């Protein structure tokens, strides 16, 4: 990781450092920040001669070497101060809440518009809406391109940023062209490295676009989860949220094995905010509020909750796991009170408390 003295390198300076690292099998990836840029060395950065040549340049302050398998997402990297903004909220200043329908019904758009207004009134910061859906059964409803127009109309009506899952490059380009603010990578594609690369490349020049990366369905090492995020960040946009959403094998009674407890472990390894999805973790509306509060207690920076104006009339998972607007408002209120209390407690915490505190 190259830290320059000026806020940004000139094209000539960038070309000079690129020429230094290329003979060592590396390349330079600029990471665009609001105040200053940093420059990641992609490849094996341990060569002492290469480091000496870089640090000898008059416009380079220092070169930080990272031995972690995920150099950009590592908690010790120069991106540790990266601030991610969604709408009017800067993550870390308040609890982020993303809420909305599992699946947008293109035949009944008013359900989604009413839900969008309801989740805004309940206190959510962003609207989620399933445009395209991964389904185990090939005959189940797979989503509809028309739903993308409904999603963006909800944004125009409420002013809230929107979140949509993409499953292939075609959907990715449609979502970006439409102006989707948050691209969601679902559990089934969390280790689809080709898609992760495509998303990284697509959002590289869009510093306002955020990626919500869910954890794979099948339990895997946390390093694998964070390394998946590295695929996206390596193209230059570090606005990535890590989303535990429950894993297999499931606990009897829950849809998945709730995994919000990994939040402190993630925070020991990476600076990336953690946004927990309690809806998919437990899979039943009655259990979601408790799971959401547990996630906040473990140190989550945000929640992604399914909600519907009338869950019984929804499609997809909404009838069984979507919260009503009233229950969503209650959950957000309780979660934010807990978040504020924990933030106050952190200010007076003794040394040695874990990063999630």
Secondary structure, 3 states (H helix, E strand, C coil): CEEECCCCCCHHHHHHHHHHHHCCCCEEEEECCCCCCEEEEECCCCCHHHHHHHHCCCCEEEECCCCCCCCCCECCCHHHHCCCEECCEEECCECEEEEEECCCCCCCHHHHHHHHHHHHHHCCCEEEECCECCCCCCCCCCECCHHHHHHHHHHHHHCCEEEEECCCHHHHHHHHHHCCCEEEECHHHCCCHHHHHHHHHHHCCCCCCEEEEECCCECCCHHHHHHHHHHHHCCCCCCEEEECCCEECCCCCCCCECCHHHHHHHHHHECCCEEECHHHHHCCHHHHHHHHHHHHHCCCCEEEEEECCCHHHCCCCHHHHCECHHHHHHHHHHHHHHHHHHHHHHCCCCCCCCCCC
